[in-house]
Amino acid sequence: MRTLLLIFISIAIIGCSKCENNTSAGATKDGKSPAQSKTQPVSTTARDVIEGMTGKTAVDQGKKAQDKIRAISADQNKKLNEVLNDK
């Protein structure tokens, strides 16, 4: 049921974003909002919804935190071994 809901939401969001008559407040004649930058990649709303529902963002943040913890632990172990080997 959750997967079906996710599919329907994704289709609805993708369909709305590809609508020809999509005129949002503040949009310019070319359809882009003034806040959009040419250098900044635009993330799609559908991708954001899917990643939020599946927890991918949380998993990615957890992996980054785990990598940082391992790096700090390795650094501390290296310093400890240097101190112990000096004696």
N, C-alpha and C positions, 0 to 999 in steps of 0.2 A: 504494500500500500504506500509506503514511504517512497519507494522508487517510482511508482506511478505518479505520485504527486510531484516529485522532482522533475520528471519528464514533462508534465503539463506546464509547470512553471517555466522551464527552460524554453519550451516551444512558444509560450506566450510572450516571453521577454524578447526572444529572437525575432518573432513576428512583428512585434511593436517597433523594434529598432530598425527594421527594414521597410517599414511603411513609407510610401512615397509622400504622403501628406503629413509626415511627422514634423510638426512645427512646435518647438518648445519655446518657452518664454526666454527671450534674450538671444535667440538663435539669429545668426546672420543669414544673408541671402544664400550662401553656400551650404547652409545647414549645420555649420559648426558653431558651438558656443564660444563666446569670447575667451572663456577660461581655458579652452583646449590649446595646448601648445604643440607645435610641429615636432619638437624634439622629444617630448615626453610620450612614451607609448600609452595608448589608450587601452585600459582593461575593459573587457565586456562585462556587462551586468550579469549576463547568464553565467559566465565563468565564476564571478564572485559569489553568486547564489549557490552554484553547485559546490564550490570549494567550502563555503560556509556550512552547508548542510552535511557534507560528507566529513567535515572536520580536517580537511587537508591542511588548512592554514595552521591549525593547532599542532598537527603532526610535524609540519615543517619547522615551526617555532621550537618544538620540543627537541627536534634533531639538532638545531642550531645551539640550543642551550646545552645539550649533551656534548656536542663537540667542544664548546667553550670549557665545560667542566673538565673534560678529558685533557685539554691543553693545559689548563691551570694545574691539574693533578700531575701531569708529566713534568711541568716546570718545577713544582714543589719537590717532586721525587728526585729530580736532577740536582737541585740545590742541597737536599738532604744527603744524597750520596756524596756530593763534593765535600760536605762538612765531615761526614763520617770517614771518608777516605783520607782526609788530612790528618787525622789523629793517629 
